[in-house]
Amino acid sequence: MGFFGMMGGHTDDGDDEAGLTCMISNSRLPENYEPGRFHIFAIGMYVIVKPKTASIFSGLGKHGGTPPIAPDGVELSPDAARLMIVFYCPKSILSPDGNSIPFASLPNGTTMTLGPEITAPLCDVFQISYLYILTYISIFLFQRSGARVMDVTGDCVWSHDGGAVLQQISHLKLMSMGFLQACGFFSEQMPYDVDIDVNMFLGAFSIKVDGQSIRPPSWVQNENNSVMIVPSASTSSTPPSELSTSPPVFNMDDYRRCRQAEALRWIDLQEKRSSIIARLQPTSADEYQKLREAVTSESGPLRRKIKKQTGMKICLYQYVTKHSFTQQPNGLHKIKTTTILPIY
């Protein structure tokens, strides 16, 4: 089992401090077999890994297990099998300091990734280069007219693979929120403010389930920048004309504030959980404070920046390469230096 089967135990350093691991035993072993033990070293205990048992723990603390063992002198049963299913919380997905989602296929067969530049509350949306933006514009806007076949990436993406693990409404929620984040990301680069009504945007998407039209739920802002999710009217048996009132406008500024508040609450939970996890190199309080400051900084992530003046400046650059030589014990050593110089 490689790293996970080390006799001295191991730690899952890629797990998030605020999340817990759930390990479920679906083994099929004869009753006279030793099923094995799962050890959690920090608290000095172990669990007998019998079939249909579950262990919930933090993978950041040292843990490990022993295999099932047949009784002495008994021939190993060919039907004996050990099957462990582990659900864990990867930091790269859950932590607010950044994550990437392989979101959809592009027409040229590559993956469109919603990286930290789009999804994380700790990033600066203006750090993306104009060349990157122009590349996407050329892909989406300058396709030839008429019927065309879209190349589908060979990678696993949420757009056409998410339905295998999500309910239809959950798949719709994930995709529509990804569309919203991408639109908000691109609209921030325009030379003037663009207001997006989040609920109107999400309400534009619907799917048919059992003959009924289902739309993503609406967002309503509560106290302390928390969010209340209101189910779509289309999922209710009450006709739209009999609904009381529509939820108030929830725009991208509200969305940012709520995401930042949720990010702060998650960082607080991370620090609280981390304080009770036995680790050789724990995350310091200063590191958690830096995350909070990055979220709340006035010039920090997902804040509107001063818009650039209308117009476009075209700059040309040239590459200048120079070669030099230095004396080394084994002879002359060639050094290549490349400099980018603006022409105008």
C-alpha positions in Angstrom: 0.0 0.0 0.0 3.0 2.3 -0.3 2.9 5.4 1.8 -0.5 4.6 3.4 0.7 1.2 4.6 3.7 2.4 6.6 4.1 0.5 9.8 4.9 3.7 11.7 1.7 5.4 10.5 1.4 8.5 8.3 -0.3 11.9 8.1 -2.5 13.2 5.2 -0.8 16.5 4.9 -3.0 17.6 1.9 -6.2 17.5 4.1 -7.9 20.7 5.3 -7.7 21.5 9.0 -11.4 22.3 9.1 -12.5 19.0 7.6 -12.7 15.5 8.9 -12.0 12.1 7.3 -14.6 9.4 7.3 -13.3 5.8 6.8 -15.9 3.1 6.2 -15.2 -0.6 6.3 -17.0 -2.7 3.7 -14.8 -5.7 4.1 -16.0 -9.3 3.7 -14.1 -11.5 6.1 -14.9 -14.8 7.8 -15.9 -14.4 11.5 -12.8 -16.2 12.7 -10.4 -13.8 11.0 -8.6 -11.0 12.8 -10.2 -7.9 11.0 -7.3 -5.6 11.8 -6.9 -2.4 13.9 -7.0 1.2 12.9 -4.7 3.3 15.2 -5.0 7.0 16.0 -1.7 7.7 17.7 -2.3 11.2 19.0 -5.1 10.0 21.4 -3.7 6.5 22.0 -6.6 4.5 20.8 -7.5 2.0 18.1 -10.7 0.8 16.4 -11.3 -2.8 15.5 -12.0 -2.6 11.7 -15.0 -4.9 11.5 -17.2 -4.8 8.4 -19.8 -2.0 8.4 -17.9 0.2 10.8 -17.0 3.9 10.3 -14.2 6.0 11.8 -14.3 9.8 11.8 -11.0 11.6 12.5 -8.6 14.2 11.3 -6.1 12.9 8.7 -3.6 15.5 9.8 -2.8 13.6 12.9 -0.7 10.5 12.6 -2.7 7.3 12.0 -2.3 3.9 10.5 -3.6 0.3 10.6 -2.9 -3.4 10.5 -4.2 -5.8 7.9 -6.7 -8.6 8.4 -5.1 -11.9 9.4 -6.4 -15.5 9.0 -6.2 -17.9 12.0 -3.0 -20.0 12.3 -3.1 -23.1 10.3 -6.2 -22.1 8.3 -6.0 -21.8 4.5 -6.7 -18.3 3.3 -10.2 -18.1 1.9 -10.4 -16.8 -1.7 -13.5 -14.9 -0.8 -11.9 -12.9 2.0 -11.6 -9.3 0.9 -10.8 -6.0 2.7 -12.5 -2.9 1.3 -12.1 0.5 2.9 -13.9 3.6 1.5 -12.3 6.9 2.6 -14.0 10.3 2.3 -11.7 13.2 3.0 -11.5 16.9 2.6 -8.6 18.1 0.4 -7.2 21.5 1.3 -6.7 22.4 -2.4 -10.5 22.3 -2.9 -11.9 23.7 0.4 -9.4 26.2 1.6 -10.3 29.8 0.8 -6.7 30.6 -0.2 -7.3 29.2 -3.6 -8.6 26.3 -5.6 -9.0 25.2 -9.2 -12.0 23.5 -10.8 -11.8 21.8 -14.2 -15.1 23.4 -15.2 -15.8 22.6 -18.9 -14.5 21.7 -22.3 -13.4 24.4 -24.7 -14.2 24.2 -28.4 -10.6 23.2 -29.2 -10.7 20.2 -26.9 -8.8 21.7 -24.0 -10.1 22.2 -20.4 -11.4 25.6 -19.2 -10.2 25.7 -15.6 -11.9 28.1 -13.1 -8.7 28.7 -11.1 -8.1 30.9 -8.0 -8.3 33.9 -10.3 -12.0 33.3 -10.6 -13.2 31.1 -7.7 -11.2 32.1 -4.6 -12.0 35.0 -2.3 -8.3 35.6 -1.8 -7.2 36.4 -5.4 -6.9 39.5 -7.4 -9.0 39.2 -10.6 -6.8 41.8 -12.4 -3.7 39.7 -12.2 -4.7 37.8 -15.3 -2.9 39.0 -18.5 -4.6 40.6 -21.4 -3.1 38.0 -23.7 -5.0 35.3 -21.7 -8.3 37.3 -22.1 -7.8 37.9 -25.8 -7.1 34.2 -26.3 -10.5 33.3 -24.9 -12.2 36.0 -26.9 -10.7 34.6 -30.1 -12.0 31.1 -29.1 -15.5 32.1 -28.3 -16.3 35.0 -30.7 -14.4 34.2 -33.9 -15.6 30.7 -34.5 -16.5 30.0 -38.1 -20.2 30.2 -38.9 -22.4 27.2 -39.5 -22.5 23.8 -37.8 -19.3 22.7 -36.1 -18.3 19.8 -33.9 -17.0 20.6 -30.5 -13.9 18.7 -29.4 -14.4 17.3 -25.9 -11.4 17.2 -23.6 -10.2 13.8 -22.5 -10.0 15.1 -19.0 -12.7 14.7 -16.4 -14.7 18.0 -16.2 -17.8 18.9 -14.2 -19.8 20.0 -17.2 -20.4 16.6 -18.8 -19.1 14.3 -16.0 -20.7 15.9 -12.9 -24.0 14.1 -13.6 -22.4 10.8 -12.6 -22.0 11.9 -9.0 -24.5 14.7 -8.5 -28.3 15.0 -8.6 -29.6 16.9 -11.5 -30.5 20.0 -9.4 -27.1 19.9 -7.7 -25.4 19.7 -11.1 -27.4 22.7 -12.3 -26.5 24.7 -9.2 -22.7 24.0 -9.6 -22.7 24.9 -13.3 -24.9 28.0 -13.0 -22.7 29.3 -10.0 -19.6 28.7 -12.1 -21.1 30.7 -15.0 -21.9 33.5 -12.5 -18.3 33.5 -11.2 -16.9 33.5 -14.7 -19.2 36.4 -15.8 -18.4 38.4 -12.8 -14.7 37.8 -13.3 -14.7 39.0 -17.0 -17.1 41.9 -16.4 -14.6 43.3 -13.8 -12.2 44.0 -16.6 -14.5 46.4 -18.4 -13.8 50.1 -18.2 -17.0 50.8 -16.3 -19.1 49.2 -13.6 -21.3 46.3 -14.6 -24.1 45.3 -12.2 -25.3 41.7 -12.2 -28.5 40.7 -10.6 -27.4 37.3 -9.2 -30.9 35.9 -8.8 -32.0 37.0 -12.2 -28.9 35.5 -13.7 -29.4 32.2 -11.9 -33.1 32.2 -12.8 -32.2 32.2 -16.5 -31.1 28.5 -16.2 -33.5 25.6 -15.9 -33.7 21.9 -16.5 -36.6 19.5 -16.9 -37.0 16.8 -14.2 -40.0 14.6 -14.4 -41.8 17.0 -16.7 -41.2 19.9 -14.2 -39.0 22.9 -14.9 -36.4 23.4 -12.1 -34.2 26.4 -11.6 -31.4 27.2 -9.1 -32.5 28.7 -5.8 -32.4 32.4 -5.0 -30.0 34.1 -2.6 -31.2 36.5 0.1 -28.7 38.3 2.3 -29.2 37.9 6.1 -27.4 39.6 9.0 -23.6 39.2 9.4 -23.4 38.8 5.6 -24.8 35.3 5.7 -27.0 33.9 2.9 -30.4 32.3 3.0 -31.2 30.0 0.1 -34.8 30.3 -1.2 -36.0 27.4 -3.4 -37.0 28.3 -6.9 -40.7 29.0 -7.4 -40.8 26.4 -10.1 -40.1 23.6 -7.6 -43.2 24.5 -5.6 -46.8 23.6 -6.4 -47.9 27.2 -5.8 -48.4 29.1 -9.0 -46.0 32.1 -9.5 -49.0 34.5 -9.4 -49.8 33.5 -5.8 -46.3 34.0 -4.5 -46.0 36.8 -2.0 -43.0 38.9 -3.0 -39.9 38.4 -5.0 -36.6 38.4 -3.1 -34.7 41.7 -3.0 -32.0 42.3 -5.5 -28.8 40.4 -4.7 -25.9 41.8 -6.8 -22.3 40.9 -7.1 -21.2 43.2 -4.4 -23.5 41.4 -2.0 -22.1 38.1 -3.4 -18.6 39.2 -2.7 -19.3 40.3 0.9 -21.1 37.0 1.7 -18.2 35.0 0.2 -15.7 37.0 2.2 -17.7 36.5 5.4 -17.9 32.8 4.7 -14.2 32.7 4.0 -13.5 34.3 7.4 -15.8 31.8 9.2 -14.0 28.9 7.5 -10.6 30.3 8.5 -11.8 30.6 12.1 -13.0 26.9 11.9 -9.7 25.9 10.4 -7.8 27.5 13.3 -10.1 26.0 15.9 -9.8 22.5 14.5 -6.0 22.9 14.0 -5.5 23.7 17.7 -6.5 20.2 18.7 -4.7 18.3 16.0 -1.4 16.8 16.9 1.0 17.8 14.2 4.8 18.2 13.9 4.5 21.5 12.0 1.2 23.1 12.9 -0.1 26.1 11.1 0.8 29.2 13.1 -1.7 31.9 14.3 0.2 34.4 12.1 -0.5 32.4 9.0 -4.2 32.3 9.8 -4.2 36.1 10.4 -2.5 36.7 7.1 -5.4 34.8 5.4 -8.0 37.0 7.2 -6.1 40.2 6.3 -6.0 39.1 2.6 -9.8 38.6 2.7 -10.6 41.9 4.3 -7.9 44.1 2.7 -9.4 47.2 1.0 -6.9 46.6 -1.9 -7.2 42.9 -1.7 -9.1 40.1 -3.5 -12.4 40.5 -5.3 -12.5 44.3 -4.6 -13.4 46.6 -7.5 -10.3 48.4 -8.7 -10.1 51.9 -10.3 -11.3 51.3 -13.8 -8.8 52.1 -16.6 -9.6 54.8 -19.1 -11.4 53.8 -22.2 -9.1 53.0 -25.1 -6.4 50.5 -25.9 -2.7 50.9 -26.0 -0.8 48.6 -28.2 2.8 47.9 -27.2 5.4 46.1 -29.2 8.4 44.3 -27.7 11.5 42.7 -29.0 13.7 40.0 -27.5 17.4 40.7 -27.2 19.6 37.7 -26.5 23.2 38.1 -25.3 25.9 35.5 -24.8 28.8 35.7 -22.4 31.4 33.3 -21.2 32.9 32.7 -17.7 36.0 30.7 -16.8 35.2 27.5 -15.0 37.6 24.7 -13.8 36.5 22.5 -16.6 36.8 25.3 -19.3 34.7 28.1 -20.6 31.0 28.2 -19.6 28.5 29.9 -21.9 25.8 32.0 -20.4 22.7 33.0 -22.4 20.7 36.2 -21.2 17.4 37.2 -22.8 16.0 40.7 -22.3 12.5 42.0 -23.3 12.7 45.6 -24.6 9.7 47.8 -25.5 9.8 49.2 -29.1 7.0 51.7 -28.4 
